[in-house]
Each structure stands twice: as structure tokens, then as C-alpha cells.
Amino acid sequence: MRLKGQKGTQCFFRYCSGGGRMNQKSKNIVKYNRWGYFFLIPFIAVFIVFQLIPLITTIYNSFFEHYFAMGGLKEIGPKYIGLNNYKKLFDDGYFMVYFKNTMIMWILGFIPQIVVSILLAYWFADPSLRLKGKAFFQSVIYMPNLIMASAFAMLFFQLFSISGPINGMLIKLGILDKGFLFFSKPGWSRGLVAFINFIMWFGNTTILLLAGMLGIDTSLYEAAEVDGANSSQVFFKITLPLLKPILIYVMITSLIGGLQMFDVPQILTKGAPGETTKTLIMYLNENLTPSMNYGIGGAISVIIFLITGILSLIIFKFNTKKDK
């Protein structure tokens, strides 16, 4: 004999037990998700200690007069002077000259870098060419990126010095009567700095673009072939538009690296001739050693930070404008 309400009671307990299992499962999921935050703690700690705190300190120092005189024996400041450090940078005119030098050498290196990288990536990604030894060639073009910039600068300094092998070869061929001073001409000096940057980074850019091309759906190429599109139309109408996110990334990261250019011109030319190859970071280094001018150095760093952000935003907006 079944008591009245027994069925409802059983259903109630069954519902409660099911709900309990669901609640327990939800708690387990929440506990499991906490591990993600634990793994983020080391990154956040490193970011705060080595990036956020130095950034705030640099901005703070830029509003003070603080440097060491008499070879570092006498400390001047810190004394709050507001925006005077920024005003001084633009009044003396050197900052804009070095900014112009930096941008010229970056553009001279970036244009051939992006053109050659796109062509090589398209060459490697085209299955119709049936190239042999792709992995070998990809490794070879990436190898310059593994060599220190200072080593490249020393190598090219020896190659193009007045008694170096380049001058020796040109004299033997009868092209020159005597050694040519490559580093005495602004065009040659800037060109060599740009060429070294091109050699160092075109392999890395090629690999990035190749990865993007290989990620494009092959059905798009098949459809274009059926419609009778030639190789140029496929490249400009399918490949390049779909590579836009990677191209934006390459341009922005290359710009950031270009504005931070230091080791190659410092070792190769030391800013010569006539400071036509002196960059913004070389100017920053000049103010930090030996006087340790934290005020001017902080102002230079903040302006470089703002320029990098503004130019990166312009590149991003310009390249995404058509998509909107």
C-alpha cells in the first residue's frame, strides 16, 4: 500500500539530490578555474616589478631636475620643475633631429624587409612550385635573427672600413683608386645601418607571413581558380587582405623596434658623420651616462613611449579603416 504523497516526497528528494550534485559540480568548476589565476601571479608580479613600477618612476622623474655633476661626485636635486625638461628637449632642437634620423633608418630597412618577406613567404607557401628543401631554406633565412646585433655591427665595420675587404676588392677591380670612407657619408652610413636591420629581421618576418599564408583556407584559392583568376589577382584580392592582421602586427612591432634602435648605430658609426646616424635611444644613453640626468632621461623616455603609442595607433587605424 502506497502512502499518499509518497511519490511527491520521492520526487522532492530526487530533485534535491540532483541539485546537490549540480551545486557540487559548479563548485568544482569554480575551484578548477582558480588555478588559472594562480598561474597568472608570476607574470603579474614580474610585470609590476620590472615594467609598471619603472614606468611610473620614469614618468615621476621627468618632472624633476635630478643629475650628478663633477663626474658623478655632486648630486643636483631632485627639484620639482614641472614640464621644463620637456620644454628643454624641444627648445634645443636635438630631439627632433634624432627622431628624424631614427625614422629614416627604420624606413630604409623596413621597406625592403616587408617586400622581400612577402615574396619569400608567397614563394614558400605556393604548392604549385613544389619546392624541395623548404625547411632548410626557412631555417637559413631565420638564422641571422639568432646572431647578436653587436656581432653584425662589428662584422660590417670591418668589411667596410678603409682597409677592409670591400675596399680591397673594389681597388683590385679598378673601380676605386684608393680606399673609400663609407662611414664619412651620411647616405652610406644610414644605408648600412638599415641594411643590417633588414638582414637581421627579414627572416623572422618571412616566417610570420608564411604562417599566415598557410592558415588561409585553400578552398578560397580553388574557387578563384575556377572563376579564372590569375596569380596576381589571387595575391592582391585574397592573400594580402587576409594577411592584414599579421601585416599590422609586423609593422607595429617593427616600428617599436626601430624607435628603440641603439646597438647597431652605436657600434657601427657612433652617430657619425655629424650625428646623422644618432638615434633617440643613443640620445637617451648620452644623458644617462655619465651625468645620470634622470630628469631629461625620463622626459625622453616618456616622449618615446607616447610617439610609439601614437604611431602604432595610426598604423592600426589606417590598416583597419577599410574593414569598417
Buried (B, 14 or more C-beta within 10 A) or exposed (E): EEEEEEEEEEEEEEEEEEEEEEEEEEEEEEEEEEEEEEEEEEEEEEEEEEEEEEEEEBBEBBBBBBBBEEEEEEEBBBEEBEEBBBEBBEEEEBBEBBBEBBBBBBEBBBEBBBEBBBEBBBBBBBEEEEEEEBEEBBEEBBEBBEEEBEEBBEEBBEBBBBEBEBBEEBBEEEEBEEBBEBBEBBEBBBBBBBBBBBBBBBBBBBBBBBEBBEEBEEEBBEEBEEEEBEEEEBBEEBBEEBBBEBBBEBBBBBBBBBBBBBBBBBBBBEBBBEBBBBBBBBBBBBBBEEBBBBBBBBBBBBBBBEBBEEBBEEBBEEBEEEEE
